[in-house]
């Protein structure tokens, strides 16, 4: 069995999508559990925790995997190294008694590359992109050495030829395309903890587990996207703002979080009013988009507070109205919603585009589509909302 642990649920969904694309059997859970074959994807929300809590949870998960006899573990990280990347990797390596970690976060599918130890997004240094405005992990540099902060292990950067083996510590090689990632994957052995992007996981599977590719039963798509739907735009990337603008231009009902809910003190009356508005729109129009709005707010713990208010509103709307399709962008928002709904087991159904995956929740049968905040919504979602199929 291969287990992939992700530090947020959008990363976990991306990994599941890779397995679907390669025809590898895949299970998706919030818990470590035995599976008969293929890949187990375990989604966590450690990126939203403080570093001490994240390390503690990572150690506990790694210990469970060790006790189940899991032989192959891949750590899915954020492609632009947000979160507690090095600290969690160190914790996992200690449990498995390994001193070598290969971290390849680059993702050629989204033009995220590393050259000479520097991170670029579509040709721009990382700290000159929208990621510099991330509310929790703003990119203040594009230099790899300044983006990861291990407590003990050394960090190695630059080109890697494969000769002489990996050094002790965290190796973060230059990589610009899938050929580079495939070459790196070919040098992964039992002494190494592999980690990184969904693209690196794809290279890792193709290179080291080719015998699993194409072994999943072929299934026709018997799950058309239909019925009432609620899309939650839980991120503040420009892709979200463009999507909302297009939705409004096409007459889609968009419900923005009220201003009185974007302050630190909770206003219970306004929260109740917003829930009522969302339910009214679902009952009368069937398809609704919820958004935090374009204006960024700043107060202590604002990301967590706004996420919790959004999640509470979504859960109340689902429980009191019921929907067939839930579509969410932003990993922390997704995790908050499904935790309140007590959804823990999912069946991956289809990869709509790289990184955007549709699953079915096992206990209710509700469909959940998950998208990283910085990715585009694919055409299937545009069509579901009867919008013009412009790329947004």
C-alpha positions in Angstrom: 0.0 0.0 0.0 1.1 3.5 -0.8 -0.1 6.3 1.6 0.0 10.0 0.7 -0.5 12.5 3.6 -1.4 16.0 2.7 -1.3 19.1 4.9 -4.6 20.3 3.5 -7.6 18.8 1.8 -7.1 20.5 -1.6 -3.7 18.9 -1.8 -5.2 15.5 -0.9 -7.8 15.9 -3.6 -5.1 16.8 -6.1 -3.2 13.5 -5.2 -6.4 11.5 -5.6 -6.9 13.1 -9.0 -3.4 12.0 -10.0 -4.4 8.4 -9.1 -7.7 8.7 -11.1 -5.7 10.0 -14.1 -3.3 7.1 -14.0 -6.0 4.5 -13.4 -4.6 3.5 -9.9 -7.1 2.4 -7.2 -7.5 5.2 -4.6 -9.2 5.6 -1.3 -9.7 9.0 0.3 -10.1 9.6 4.1 -9.5 11.9 7.0 -8.1 8.9 8.9 -5.4 6.3 8.5 -7.1 3.0 7.6 -6.1 -0.3 5.9 -6.8 -0.5 2.2 -6.5 -3.6 0.0 -4.7 -2.1 -2.9 -3.5 1.1 -4.6 -3.2 4.4 -2.8 -4.6 5.7 0.5 -4.9 9.5 0.5 -5.1 11.0 4.0 -6.3 14.6 4.2 -5.3 16.7 7.2 -5.6 20.4 8.0 -2.1 20.8 9.6 -1.4 23.9 7.5 -4.1 25.7 9.5 -2.6 24.7 12.9 0.3 26.3 14.7 3.6 24.6 14.2 3.6 22.7 17.5 0.1 21.3 16.8 1.0 20.5 13.2 4.2 18.6 14.3 2.2 16.7 17.0 -0.5 15.6 14.5 2.1 14.6 11.8 4.0 12.5 14.3 0.7 10.7 15.4 -0.3 10.0 11.8 3.2 8.7 11.0 3.2 6.5 14.0 -0.2 5.0 13.0 1.2 4.3 9.5 4.3 2.7 11.0 2.1 0.4 13.1 0.0 -0.7 10.1 3.2 -1.7 8.3 2.9 0.9 5.6 6.0 0.7 3.4 5.7 3.6 1.1 4.7 7.1 2.3 4.6 10.3 0.3 4.2 13.7 2.0 2.1 16.1 -0.2 3.1 19.7 0.5 2.0 23.0 -0.8 3.6 23.7 -4.2 4.7 27.1 -3.1 5.8 25.9 0.4 3.1 27.5 2.5 2.6 25.8 5.9 5.0 24.1 8.2 6.6 22.1 5.5 10.1 21.5 6.9 8.9 20.9 10.5 6.3 18.3 9.5 8.8 16.5 7.2 11.4 16.4 10.0 8.7 14.9 12.3 7.7 12.2 9.8 11.3 11.3 9.0 12.1 10.8 12.7 9.2 8.4 13.1 10.3 6.4 10.1 14.0 6.7 11.2 15.1 8.2 8.0 17.6 11.0 7.6 17.1 11.9 4.0 14.2 13.9 2.6 13.6 14.8 -1.1 11.3 17.7 -1.4 10.2 18.6 -5.0 7.4 21.3 -4.7 7.6 22.5 -8.3 4.5 21.9 -10.5 5.1 22.4 -14.2 1.3 22.1 -14.9 0.8 25.5 -13.2 4.2 26.9 -14.4 5.7 26.7 -10.9 9.4 26.1 -11.2 12.7 26.2 -9.3 15.9 27.5 -10.9 19.2 28.0 -9.1 17.5 27.7 -5.8 14.8 30.3 -6.6 11.1 29.8 -6.9 9.2 31.2 -9.9 5.4 31.3 -10.8 4.8 31.8 -14.5 8.2 33.3 -14.8 7.9 35.7 -11.8 9.7 35.4 -8.5 7.4 34.0 -5.9 7.4 37.1 -3.8 6.2 39.2 -6.7 3.0 37.2 -7.2 -0.3 37.1 -5.3 1.3 34.6 -2.9 3.0 37.6 -1.3 -0.5 38.6 0.0 -1.4 35.2 1.5 -3.2 36.0 4.8 -1.4 33.2 6.7 1.9 32.4 4.9 2.8 35.4 2.8 5.8 34.8 0.5 8.4 37.4 1.6 11.1 35.8 -0.6 11.6 33.7 -3.7 14.7 32.0 -2.3 14.2 28.4 -1.3 16.5 28.7 1.7 14.3 31.5 3.1 11.0 29.5 2.5 11.7 26.4 4.6 12.8 26.4 8.2 13.8 23.0 9.5 14.7 22.8 13.2 17.6 20.4 12.8 18.3 19.0 9.3 20.4 20.9 6.8 18.8 22.1 3.5 20.4 21.3 0.1 19.4 23.2 -3.0 20.5 23.4 -6.7 20.9 21.0 -9.5 21.0 17.3 -8.8 22.6 14.8 -11.2 21.8 11.6 -9.3 25.4 10.7 -8.8 26.5 9.9 -5.3 23.1 9.6 -3.7 21.1 12.0 -1.6 22.7 13.9 1.3 21.4 13.8 4.9 18.9 16.5 5.3 16.2 18.1 3.1 17.2 18.2 -0.6 15.1 20.7 -2.7 16.4 20.3 -6.3 15.9 22.6 -9.2 13.1 21.4 -11.4 11.4 23.1 -14.4 9.5 20.3 -16.1 8.1 16.8 -15.8 11.3 15.3 -17.2 13.2 16.9 -14.2 10.7 15.5 -11.7 10.8 12.1 -13.4 14.6 12.0 -13.1 14.3 12.9 -9.4 11.7 10.2 -8.8 14.0 7.6 -10.3 16.5 8.2 -7.5 14.0 7.7 -4.6 14.9 4.6 -2.5 14.0 3.1 0.9 16.3 5.5 2.7 14.4 8.6 1.5 11.1 10.3 2.4 9.7 11.7 -0.8 7.6 14.9 -0.6 6.3 17.7 -2.8 3.7 18.6 -5.4 1.0 16.6 -7.1 3.2 16.7 -10.2 6.1 15.1 -8.3 3.7 12.5 -6.9 2.6 11.7 -10.5 6.3 11.2 -11.5 6.9 9.1 -8.4 4.0 6.8 -9.3 4.9 6.5 -12.9 8.5 5.8 -12.2 8.3 3.5 -9.2 4.9 1.9 -9.4 4.2 1.6 -13.1 2.7 -1.9 -12.5 -0.2 -0.2 -10.6 -1.1 2.2 -13.5 -4.3 1.1 -15.3 -5.3 -1.4 -12.7 -8.4 0.4 -11.4 -11.7 -0.8 -12.8 -12.8 1.3 -15.8 -15.9 3.2 -14.9 -18.2 5.3 -17.1 -19.2 8.6 -15.7 -22.6 7.8 -14.2 -22.6 10.8 -11.9 -23.6 13.8 -14.0 -23.4 17.2 -12.2 -27.0 18.2 -11.6 -29.5 19.4 -9.0 -29.1 22.2 -6.5 -25.6 23.4 -5.9 -23.7 25.6 -3.5 -20.3 27.0 -4.5 -18.1 28.4 -1.7 -15.4 30.8 -2.8 -13.2 30.6 0.3 -10.0 32.1 -1.1 -8.9 35.6 -2.1 -6.9 34.8 -5.2 -7.5 36.8 -8.4 -9.0 33.6 -10.0 -11.8 33.8 -7.4 -12.5 37.5 -8.1 -12.6 36.8 -11.9 -14.9 33.9 -11.4 -17.3 36.0 -9.3 -17.3 38.8 -11.8 -18.2 36.4 -14.6 -20.9 34.8 -12.5 -22.6 38.1 -11.8 -22.4 39.0 -15.5 -24.3 35.8 -16.2 -27.0 36.4 -13.7 -25.9 33.8 -11.1 -26.9 34.5 -7.5 -23.9 35.5 -5.5 -24.2 36.0 -1.8 -21.3 37.9 -0.1 -20.6 37.7 3.6 -22.1 40.8 5.2 -19.7 43.5 6.4 -20.8 43.1 10.0 -19.6 39.5 9.9 -16.1 40.6 8.8 -15.2 42.1 12.1 -13.7 40.4 15.1 -16.8 40.5 17.3 -19.5 38.1 16.3 -22.9 39.6 15.4 -25.3 36.6 15.9 -28.3 38.5 14.4 -26.4 39.3 11.2 -25.2 35.7 11.0 -28.7 34.4 11.3 -29.9 36.9 8.6 -27.1 35.7 6.2 -28.1 32.0 6.7 -31.7 33.0 5.9 -30.6 34.8 2.8 -28.6 31.8 1.6 -31.5 29.3 2.2 -33.9 31.7 0.4 -31.6 31.8 -2.7 -31.2 28.0 -2.7 -34.9 27.4 -2.4 -35.8 29.9 -5.2 -32.9 29.6 -7.6 -31.2 26.2 -6.8 -27.6 27.4 -7.5 -25.8 29.9 -5.3 -22.2 31.2 -4.9 -21.0 32.3 -1.5 -18.0 34.6 -1.3 -16.0 36.5 1.4 -15.8 39.4 -1.0 -12.9 41.2 -2.7 -11.9 43.5 0.1 -9.4 42.0 2.5 -9.8 42.4 6.2 -7.2 42.3 8.9 -7.7 41.6 12.6 -6.3 39.0 15.1 -7.0 35.5 13.9 -9.2 36.8 11.1 -8.6 33.9 8.7 -9.8 31.3 11.2 -12.8 33.4 12.4 -14.0 34.2 8.8 -13.5 30.5 7.8 -15.6 29.3 10.8 -18.4 31.8 10.1 -18.5 30.7 6.4 -18.4 27.0 7.4 -21.2 27.5 9.9 -23.4 29.2 7.3 -22.8 26.5 4.7 -23.5 23.7 7.1 -26.8 25.3 8.3 -27.8 25.8 4.7 -27.1 22.2 3.8 -28.8 20.7 6.8 -31.9 22.8 6.4 -32.2 22.9 2.6 -30.2 20.0 1.2 -28.1 20.1 -2.0 -26.7 17.6 -4.5 -23.4 19.5 -5.3 -21.1 21.2 -2.9 -18.1 23.0 -4.6 -15.5 24.7 -2.5 -12.2 26.5 -3.1 -9.6 26.9 -0.4 -8.4 24.0 1.7 -9.0 25.4 5.2 -12.6 26.3 4.2 -13.3 22.8 2.8 -11.9 21.1 5.9 -13.9 23.3 8.3 -17.1 22.6 6.4 -16.7 18.8 6.2 -15.6 18.6 9.9 -18.8 20.3 11.0 -20.8 17.9 8.8 -18.8 14.9 10.2 -17.9 13.8 6.7 -14.7 11.6 6.9 -14.9 9.1 4.0 -15.1 9.9 0.3 -15.0 8.1 -3.0 -12.9 9.9 -5.6 -14.9 10.0 -8.9 -13.3 12.2 -11.5 -10.5 14.7 -12.0 -12.2 17.7 -13.7 -8.8 19.3 -14.3 -5.4 18.9 -12.6 -5.9 19.7 -9.0 -9.8 20.0 -9.2 -11.4 16.8 -8.1 -15.0 15.6 -7.6 -15.8 13.1 -4.8 -18.8 11.5 -3.3 -19.3 11.5 0.5 -20.1 8.0 1.6 -22.8 8.5 4.2 -25.0 11.0 2.4 -24.1 10.6 -1.3 -23.6 14.3 -1.6 -21.0 15.3 -4.2 -18.1 17.4 -3.2 -15.8 19.2 -5.7 -12.6 20.6 -4.2 -10.3 23.2 -5.8 -7.2 25.0 -4.6 -7.8 28.7 -4.2 -5.1 29.6 -6.8 -6.5 27.3 -9.5 -9.1 28.0 -12.2 -12.6 26.5 -12.0 -12.8 24.1 -15.0 -15.4 24.3 -17.8 -17.7 21.6 -16.2 -18.3 24.0 -13.3 -18.9 26.9 -15.6 -21.4 24.8 -17.5 -23.1 23.6 -14.2 -23.8 27.2 -13.3 -25.0 28.0 -16.9 -22.3 30.6 -17.3 -20.5 31.6 -20.5 -17.5 29.3 -20.9 -14.9 32.0 -20.8 -11.7 31.0 -19.1 -11.7 32.6 -15.7 
